Amino acid sequence: MVIDKGSPLFEAMGGMHNVYINSTGEAALKKGEQYPDKTVLLIDLHEFTISDGSYLEGPRKATAIMLKNKKKYASTGGWGFQAWAGGDPTKPFVTDPTKQCFECHQPKKDQDYVYSTYIPDPDGIRQHGAGGAPPCRRRHLRVLFSPHMSSYRSTEITHGTHRDV
């Protein structure tokens, strides 16, 4: 997903969003259901440029996380939020999750406050590869925007194989 200068969200969340979900929340995403506790959404937000009509990913602007815990984050719809400048875990910038994050997620209450939607792959291209290409194991999502936690580490969120984030 790309948020460009034409969006009112550009100043806060403009850029190219690569969104990942852990296995805990994957089934809920696919079915459009409420997410279970321990669901993690990770947003890898990058600058972008446009060249010959194509959006090209640039430097990382931020890494953001949404963590589902209905009891701990009851005041923000069951979600904890945090984001880190440049993806640096020593540079968290969410100081007021209600104002900085949750207020923007309220219009998506019917989707458990998540803007991400599942894009089916009816032809199996991502799973089987295309034109002899190896299969892509990235968890593909579409997102309008998302954020949020105060330190982060996950081995459940995948891109290719498990990795620490």
MDAnalysis code that builds the backbone (N, CA, C; Angstrom):
import MDAnalysis as mda
import numpy as np

u = mda.Universe.empty(495, n_residues=165, atom_resindex=np.repeat(np.arange(165), 3), trajectory=True)
u.add_TopologyAttr("name", ["N", "CA", "C"] * 165)
u.add_TopologyAttr("resid", np.arange(1, 166))
u.add_TopologyAttr("resname", ["MET", "VAL", "ILE", "ASP", "LYS", "GLY", "SER", "PRO", "LEU", "PHE", "GLU", "ALA", "MET", "GLY", "GLY", "MET", "HIS", "ASN", "VAL", "TYR", "ILE", "ASN", "SER", "THR", "GLY", "GLU", "ALA", "ALA", "LEU", "LYS", "LYS", "GLY", "GLU", "GLN", "TYR", "PRO", "ASP", "LYS", "THR", "VAL", "LEU", "LEU", "ILE", "ASP", "LEU", "HIS", "GLU", "PHE", "THR", "ILE", "SER", "ASP", "GLY", "SER", "TYR", "LEU", "GLU", "GLY", "PRO", "ARG", "LYS", "ALA", "THR", "ALA", "ILE", "MET", "LEU", "LYS", "ASN", "LYS", "LYS", "LYS", "TYR", "ALA", "SER", "THR", "GLY", "GLY", "TRP", "GLY", "PHE", "GLN", "ALA", "TRP", "ALA", "GLY", "GLY", "ASP", "PRO", "THR", "LYS", "PRO", "PHE", "VAL", "THR", "ASP", "PRO", "THR", "LYS", "GLN", "CYS", "PHE", "GLU", "CYS", "HIS", "GLN", "PRO", "LYS", "LYS", "ASP", "GLN", "ASP", "TYR", "VAL", "TYR", "SER", "THR", "TYR", "ILE", "PRO", "ASP", "PRO", "ASP", "GLY", "ILE", "ARG", "GLN", "HIS", "GLY", "ALA", "GLY", "GLY", "ALA", "PRO", "PRO", "CYS", "ARG", "ARG", "ARG", "HIS", "LEU", "ARG", "VAL", "LEU", "PHE", "SER", "PRO", "HIS", "MET", "SER", "SER", "TYR", "ARG", "SER", "THR", "GLU", "ILE", "THR", "HIS", "GLY", "THR", "HIS", "ARG", "ASP", "VAL"])
u.atoms.positions = np.array([
    [0.843, -1.174, 0.000],
    [0.000, 0.000, 0.000],
    [0.879, 1.224, 0.000],
    [0.485, 2.231, -0.751],
    [1.219, 3.486, -0.801],
    [0.280, 4.621, -0.425],
    [0.700, 5.435, 0.528],
    [-0.023, 6.663, 0.870],
    [0.813, 7.800, 0.315],
    [0.252, 8.522, -0.664],
    [1.017, 9.597, -1.293],
    [0.519, 10.965, -0.851],
    [1.079, 12.007, -1.437],
    [0.790, 13.387, -1.019],
    [-0.673, 13.778, -1.180],
    [-1.444, 13.037, -1.948],
    [-2.857, 13.328, -2.128],
    [-3.723, 12.897, -0.952],
    [-3.145, 12.181, 0.001],
    [-3.902, 11.677, 1.145],
    [-3.755, 12.597, 2.357],
    [-4.843, 12.764, 3.140],
    [-4.718, 13.540, 4.381],
    [-3.829, 12.840, 5.413],
    [-3.519, 11.567, 5.192],
    [-2.675, 10.812, 6.105],
    [-1.190, 10.922, 5.767],
    [-0.864, 11.629, 4.680],
    [0.514, 11.635, 4.195],
    [1.510, 12.130, 5.242],
    [1.193, 13.224, 5.915],
    [2.154, 13.773, 6.877],
    [2.513, 12.761, 7.966],
    [1.515, 12.081, 8.505],
    [1.757, 11.142, 9.604],
    [2.207, 9.767, 9.119],
    [1.606, 9.263, 8.041],
    [1.848, 7.876, 7.645],
    [2.154, 7.707, 6.157],
    [2.587, 8.780, 5.512],
    [2.876, 8.692, 4.089],
    [4.028, 7.761, 3.791],
    [3.904, 6.995, 2.725],
    [4.970, 6.112, 2.307],
    [4.443, 4.772, 1.833],
    [5.370, 3.861, 1.602],
    [5.049, 2.509, 1.152],
    [4.967, 1.599, 2.371],
    [3.827, 0.959, 2.556],
    [3.565, 0.106, 3.714],
    [3.684, -1.364, 3.333],
    [4.626, -2.047, 3.950],
    [4.711, -3.506, 3.847],
    [4.169, -4.029, 5.167],
    [3.107, -4.823, 5.113],
    [2.410, -5.248, 6.322],
    [2.526, -6.756, 6.483],
    [2.828, -7.177, 7.713],
    [2.988, -8.592, 8.032],
    [2.092, -8.932, 9.217],
    [1.648, -10.188, 9.278],
    [0.829, -10.651, 10.403],
    [1.415, -11.966, 10.910],
    [1.299, -12.194, 12.216],
    [1.792, -13.468, 12.748],
    [0.740, -14.555, 12.520],
    [1.133, -15.792, 12.763],
    [0.236, -16.927, 12.507],
    [-0.982, -16.910, 13.424],
    [-0.870, -16.290, 14.592],
    [-2.005, -16.203, 15.523],
    [-3.186, -15.479, 14.894],
    [-2.924, -14.424, 14.139],
    [-3.997, -13.623, 13.568],
    [-4.342, -13.927, 12.127],
    [-3.579, -14.791, 11.482],
    [-3.767, -15.019, 10.046],
    [-5.162, -15.541, 9.700],
    [-5.675, -16.501, 10.439],
    [-7.002, -17.053, 10.135],
    [-8.087, -15.990, 10.278],
    [-7.988, -15.153, 11.322],
    [-8.978, -14.085, 11.525],
    [-8.921, -13.082, 10.371],
    [-7.733, -12.771, 9.906],
    [-7.580, -11.855, 8.778],
    [-8.280, -12.426, 7.550],
    [-8.023, -13.684, 7.252],
    [-8.601, -14.317, 6.062],
    [-10.124, -14.403, 6.140],
    [-10.661, -14.622, 7.337],
    [-12.110, -14.769, 7.508],
    [-12.802, -13.443, 7.799],
    [-12.041, -12.378, 8.053],
    [-12.641, -11.093, 8.381],
    [-13.277, -11.087, 9.759],
    [-12.695, -11.855, 10.687],
    [-13.233, -11.969, 12.047],
    [-12.447, -11.115, 13.033],
    [-12.932, -11.091, 14.274],
    [-12.214, -10.429, 15.353],
    [-10.880, -11.150, 15.559],
    [-9.832, -10.387, 15.835],
    [-8.509, -10.975, 16.028],
    [-8.358, -11.511, 17.442],
    [-7.724, -12.664, 17.600],
    [-7.501, -13.203, 18.947],
    [-6.350, -12.480, 19.637],
    [-6.335, -12.570, 20.966],
    [-5.196, -12.044, 21.713],
    [-3.904, -12.657, 21.178],
    [-2.851, -11.900, 21.251],
    [-1.499, -12.251, 20.783],
    [-1.324, -12.094, 19.277],
    [-2.350, -11.556, 18.582],
    [-2.165, -11.216, 17.173],
    [-1.194, -10.043, 17.104],
    [-0.279, -10.100, 16.148],
    [0.668, -9.016, 15.918],
    [0.604, -8.619, 14.449],
    [0.415, -7.326, 14.210],
    [0.559, -6.753, 12.879],
    [1.807, -5.886, 12.901],
    [2.683, -6.073, 11.940],
    [3.892, -5.266, 11.837],
    [3.841, -4.509, 10.522],
    [4.091, -3.220, 10.589],
    [4.084, -2.369, 9.404],
    [5.491, -1.843, 9.211],
    [6.064, -2.127, 8.062],
    [7.395, -1.662, 7.692],
    [7.172, -0.524, 6.704],
    [7.309, 0.715, 7.180],
    [6.972, 1.908, 6.403],
    [8.222, 2.503, 5.772],
    [8.178, 2.681, 4.453],
    [9.328, 3.209, 3.712],
    [8.967, 4.460, 2.933],
    [9.961, 5.330, 2.731],
    [9.848, 6.414, 1.763],
    [9.656, 5.738, 0.409],
    [9.241, 6.507, -0.599],
    [9.149, 5.946, -1.943],
    [9.380, 7.039, -2.963],
    [9.750, 6.626, -4.153],
    [9.859, 7.532, -5.291],
    [9.044, 6.912, -6.418],
    [8.733, 7.741, -7.393],
    [8.012, 7.257, -8.563],
    [8.933, 7.416, -9.761],
    [9.134, 6.320, -10.468],
    [9.999, 6.337, -11.643],
    [9.323, 5.550, -12.752],
    [9.144, 6.188, -13.891],
    [8.498, 5.545, -15.042],
    [7.166, 4.905, -14.661],
    [6.400, 5.577, -13.815],
    [5.086, 5.096, -13.422],
    [5.091, 4.002, -12.370],
    [6.270, 3.662, -11.842],
    [6.372, 2.623, -10.810],
    [6.762, 3.244, -9.478],
    [6.179, 2.727, -8.395],
    [6.549, 3.155, -7.047],
    [7.745, 2.324, -6.608],
    [8.819, 2.999, -6.221],
    [10.043, 2.323, -5.791],
    [10.266, 2.554, -4.309],
    [10.499, 1.471, -3.575],
    [10.721, 1.546, -2.134],
    [12.034, 2.261, -1.842],
    [11.993, 3.174, -0.864],
    [13.178, 3.907, -0.440],
    [13.557, 3.549, 0.984],
    [14.263, 4.451, 1.665],
    [14.705, 4.181, 3.037],
    [13.532, 3.976, 3.997],
    [13.781, 3.203, 5.055],
    [12.761, 2.939, 6.073],
    [12.489, 4.227, 6.861],
    [11.203, 4.581, 6.988],
    [10.777, 5.719, 7.798],
    [10.470, 5.281, 9.221],
    [9.812, 4.123, 9.341],
    [9.370, 3.659, 10.655],
    [9.003, 2.187, 10.601],
    [9.001, 1.578, 11.757],
    [8.446, 0.247, 11.940],
    [7.373, 0.398, 13.008],
    [6.202, -0.122, 12.736],
    [5.081, 0.014, 13.668],
    [4.493, -1.351, 13.980],
    [3.954, -1.466, 15.189],
    [3.350, -2.721, 15.626],
    [1.998, -2.462, 16.275],
    [1.072, -3.371, 15.995],
    [-0.196, -3.452, 16.715],
    [-0.205, -4.823, 17.378],
    [-0.457, -4.860, 18.685],
    [-0.487, -6.105, 19.450],
    [-1.843, -6.230, 20.127],
    [-2.515, -7.353, 19.907],
    [-3.853, -7.559, 20.483],
    [-3.748, -8.183, 21.865],
    [-4.331, -7.488, 22.852],
    [-4.457, -7.981, 24.220],
    [-5.665, -7.258, 24.793],
    [-6.813, -7.917, 24.771],
    [-8.077, -7.277, 25.126],
    [-8.102, -6.692, 26.527],
    [-7.470, -7.358, 27.485],
    [-7.465, -6.849, 28.862],
    [-6.494, -5.686, 29.020],
    [-5.278, -5.873, 28.599],
    [-4.235, -4.861, 28.793],
    [-4.535, -3.565, 28.046],
    [-5.122, -3.673, 26.845],
    [-5.361, -2.492, 26.011],
    [-6.850, -2.245, 25.795],
    [-7.652, -2.484, 26.826],
    [-9.111, -2.341, 26.711],
    [-9.525, -0.938, 26.259],
    [-8.804, 0.088, 26.682],
    [-9.190, 1.462, 26.349],
    [-8.904, 1.820, 24.889],
    [-8.147, 0.986, 24.185],
    [-7.861, 1.237, 22.767],
    [-8.322, 0.051, 21.913],
    [-9.517, -0.437, 22.210],
    [-10.120, -1.487, 21.411],
    [-9.421, -2.830, 21.494],
    [-8.605, -3.023, 22.523],
    [-7.887, -4.279, 22.683],
    [-6.532, -4.306, 21.992],
    [-6.120, -3.179, 21.415],
    [-4.860, -3.106, 20.672],
    [-3.847, -2.207, 21.372],
    [-2.619, -2.687, 21.445],
    [-1.494, -1.865, 21.860],
    [-0.802, -1.370, 20.609],
    [-0.300, -0.161, 20.652],
    [0.313, 0.467, 19.485],
    [1.690, 1.022, 19.833],
    [2.637, 0.901, 18.905],
    [3.923, 1.580, 19.033],
    [4.548, 1.664, 17.651],
    [5.407, 2.640, 17.484],
    [6.166, 2.801, 16.240],
    [7.542, 3.342, 16.594],
    [8.514, 2.997, 15.770],
    [9.901, 3.407, 16.006],
    [10.444, 4.111, 14.775],
    [11.016, 5.277, 14.980],
    [11.600, 6.057, 13.890],
    [12.700, 5.260, 13.207],
    [12.622, 5.148, 11.907],
    [13.626, 4.429, 11.140],
    [13.721, 2.955, 11.471],
    [12.773, 2.436, 12.250],
    [12.825, 1.043, 12.674],
    [13.793, 0.798, 13.814],
    [14.316, 1.874, 14.409],
    [15.301, 1.776, 15.492],
    [14.578, 1.565, 16.826],
    [14.766, 0.400, 17.485],
    [14.043, 0.128, 18.734],
    [14.400, 1.072, 19.874],
    [15.418, 1.885, 19.710],
    [15.755, 2.884, 20.739],
    [15.051, 4.217, 20.487],
    [14.216, 4.278, 19.425],
    [13.551, 5.530, 19.070],
    [12.029, 5.374, 18.943],
    [11.357, 4.949, 20.040],
    [9.886, 4.874, 19.971],
    [9.306, 6.279, 19.885],
    [8.226, 6.444, 19.133],
    [7.649, 7.782, 19.064],
    [6.169, 7.863, 19.394],
    [5.544, 6.766, 19.767],
    [4.153, 6.833, 20.214],
    [4.162, 7.084, 21.714],
    [3.709, 8.276, 22.113],
    [3.651, 8.637, 23.528],
    [2.218, 8.645, 24.054],
    [1.256, 8.764, 23.154],
    [-0.160, 8.760, 23.520],
    [-0.912, 7.917, 22.490],
    [-0.973, 6.579, 22.707],
    [-1.599, 5.693, 21.718],
    [-3.040, 6.053, 21.377],
    [-3.779, 6.598, 22.332],
    [-5.170, 6.953, 22.047],
    [-5.232, 8.053, 20.999],
    [-4.488, 9.119, 21.199],
    [-4.528, 10.249, 20.270],
    [-3.740, 9.976, 18.989],
    [-2.568, 9.379, 19.109],
    [-1.708, 9.187, 17.946],
    [-2.135, 8.016, 17.061],
    [-2.853, 7.061, 17.606],
    [-3.149, 5.839, 16.851],
    [-4.629, 5.473, 16.846],
    [-5.174, 5.238, 18.036],
    [-6.512, 4.677, 18.133],
    [-7.587, 5.578, 17.537],
    [-7.463, 6.893, 17.684],
    [-8.470, 7.790, 17.118],
    [-8.607, 7.585, 15.610],
    [-7.499, 7.311, 14.947],
    [-7.535, 7.080, 13.493],
    [-8.091, 5.697, 13.142],
    [-7.987, 4.752, 14.058],
    [-8.468, 3.392, 13.798],
    [-9.951, 3.226, 14.111],
    [-10.565, 4.184, 14.810],
    [-11.971, 4.058, 15.206],
    [-12.933, 3.835, 14.042],
    [-12.716, 4.443, 12.865],
    [-13.646, 4.177, 11.759],
    [-13.682, 2.705, 11.322],
    [-12.710, 1.923, 11.727],
    [-12.653, 0.512, 11.349],
    [-13.063, -0.412, 12.491],
    [-13.904, 0.100, 13.389],
    [-14.377, -0.707, 14.512],
    [-14.989, -2.023, 14.032],
    [-15.731, -1.981, 12.923],
    [-16.363, -3.196, 12.396],
    [-15.346, -4.205, 11.865],
    [-14.087, -3.806, 11.719],
    [-13.006, -4.700, 11.301],
    [-11.995, -4.860, 12.433],
    [-12.482, -4.765, 13.669],
    [-11.626, -4.889, 14.857],
    [-10.514, -3.844, 14.843],
    [-10.821, -2.645, 14.332],
    [-9.924, -1.489, 14.317],
    [-8.711, -1.671, 13.407],
    [-8.804, -2.583, 12.460],
    [-7.678, -2.870, 11.570],
    [-8.049, -2.470, 10.144],
    [-7.168, -1.733, 9.490],
    [-7.385, -1.330, 8.108],
    [-6.980, -2.418, 7.117],
    [-6.169, -3.359, 7.531],
    [-5.681, -4.407, 6.634],
    [-6.812, -5.327, 6.213],
    [-6.777, -5.761, 4.976],
    [-7.726, -6.738, 4.471],
    [-6.952, -7.822, 3.735],
    [-7.531, -8.991, 3.697],
    [-6.889, -10.115, 3.031],
    [-7.156, -10.053, 1.529],
    [-6.126, -10.293, 0.740],
    [-6.260, -10.353, -0.708],
    [-6.074, -11.810, -1.119],
    [-7.139, -12.492, -1.506],
    [-6.999, -13.895, -1.904],
    [-6.073, -14.045, -3.102],
    [-5.493, -15.209, -3.227],
    [-4.584, -15.530, -4.328],
    [-5.165, -16.725, -5.076],
    [-6.243, -16.513, -5.867],
    [-6.941, -17.636, -6.482],
    [-6.090, -18.442, -7.460],
    [-5.094, -17.826, -8.059],
    [-4.262, -18.538, -9.024],
    [-3.044, -19.192, -8.381],
    [-2.838, -18.968, -7.086],
    [-1.714, -19.583, -6.392],
    [-0.363, -19.035, -6.800],
    [-0.339, -17.857, -7.383],
    [0.917, -17.300, -7.878],
    [1.921, -17.099, -6.758],
    [1.483, -16.543, -5.628],
    [2.425, -16.276, -4.536],
    [2.909, -17.571, -3.899],
    [2.079, -18.600, -3.927],
    [2.478, -19.851, -3.300],
    [3.310, -20.716, -4.233],
    [3.043, -20.657, -5.533],
    [3.699, -21.573, -6.462],
    [4.720, -20.896, -7.351],
    [4.841, -19.583, -7.281],
    [5.769, -18.871, -8.153],
    [5.126, -18.656, -9.513],
    [5.663, -17.720, -10.252],
    [5.139, -17.428, -11.583],
    [6.288, -17.474, -12.577],
    [6.037, -18.038, -13.720],
    [7.061, -18.079, -14.753],
    [8.339, -18.764, -14.296],
    [8.214, -19.781, -13.472],
    [9.395, -20.497, -12.991],
    [10.048, -19.853, -11.779],
    [9.486, -18.727, -11.314],
    [10.056, -18.054, -10.140],
    [9.785, -18.889, -8.895],
    [10.689, -18.838, -7.926],
    [10.434, -19.586, -6.686],
    [9.233, -19.001, -5.965],
    [8.549, -19.818, -5.171],
    [7.377, -19.312, -4.451],
    [7.764, -18.210, -3.470],
    [6.870, -17.273, -3.306],
    [7.061, -16.208, -2.332],
    [6.298, -16.600, -1.087],
    [6.965, -16.609, 0.055],
    [6.308, -16.995, 1.296],
    [5.964, -15.790, 2.157],
    [6.047, -14.595, 1.621],
    [5.666, -13.385, 2.357],
    [4.161, -13.422, 2.588],
    [3.721, -12.979, 3.739],
    [2.297, -12.888, 4.025],
    [1.816, -11.559, 3.445],
    [1.126, -11.630, 2.320],
    [0.713, -10.427, 1.603],
    [-0.569, -9.863, 2.185],
    [-0.568, -8.579, 2.446],
    [-1.738, -7.884, 2.959],
    [-1.867, -6.549, 2.253],
    [-3.027, -5.952, 2.372],
    [-3.235, -4.596, 1.899],
    [-3.576, -3.769, 3.134],
    [-3.040, -2.555, 3.207],
    [-3.289, -1.734, 4.389],
    [-3.467, -0.280, 3.988],
    [-4.313, 0.434, 4.688],
    [-4.416, 1.875, 4.494],
    [-3.395, 2.542, 5.395],
    [-3.402, 2.244, 6.654],
    [-2.346, 2.654, 7.563],
    [-2.532, 1.961, 8.896],
    [-1.504, 1.885, 9.669],
    [-1.549, 1.286, 10.990],
    [-0.322, 1.690, 11.794],
    [-0.274, 1.608, 13.128],
    [0.872, 1.703, 13.992],
    [0.897, 0.894, 15.305],
    [2.139, 0.717, 16.315],
    [2.328, 0.822, 17.761],
    [2.954, -0.235, 18.695],
    [4.015, -0.349, 20.649],
    [4.642, -1.049, 21.739],
    [5.903, -0.287, 22.141],
    [6.628, -0.593, 23.169],
    [7.789, 0.226, 23.517],
    [9.116, -0.482, 23.306],
    [9.100, -1.765, 23.096],
    [10.259, -2.453, 22.537],
    [9.672, -3.569, 21.698],
    [10.403, -4.053, 20.744],
    [9.800, -5.065, 19.909],
    [10.787, -6.156, 19.520],
    [10.266, -7.347, 19.375],
    [11.028, -8.500, 18.908],
    [9.988, -9.570, 18.590],
    [10.091, -10.168, 17.446],
    [9.165, -11.227, 17.093],
    [9.851, -12.222, 16.188],
    [9.589, -13.484, 16.407],
    [10.062, -14.502, 15.484],
    [8.888, -15.137, 14.761],
    [7.668, -14.657, 15.055],
    [6.485, -15.201, 14.387],
    [6.187, -14.487, 13.077],
    [6.532, -13.224, 12.983],
    [6.236, -12.451, 11.787],
    [7.235, -12.863, 10.722],
    [6.733, -13.231, 9.556],
    [7.623, -13.837, 8.578],
    [7.681, -13.077, 7.259],
    [8.789, -13.198, 6.619],
    [8.993, -12.795, 5.236],
    [10.009, -13.779, 4.704],
    [9.553, -14.759, 4.016],
    [10.443, -15.817, 3.550],
    [10.567, -16.855, 4.640],
    [11.440, -16.632, 5.594],
    [11.597, -17.541, 6.713],
    [11.499, -16.733, 7.990],
    [11.427, -17.418, 9.126],
    [11.358, -16.699, 10.393],
    [12.601, -15.853, 10.575],
    [12.403, -14.683, 11.118],
    [13.515, -13.791, 11.384],
    [13.175, -12.930, 12.586],
    [14.203, -12.435, 13.255],
    [13.973, -11.487, 14.339],
    [13.733, -10.129, 13.721],
    [12.810, -9.390, 14.313],
    [12.478, -8.050, 13.834],
    [12.915, -7.064, 14.893],
])
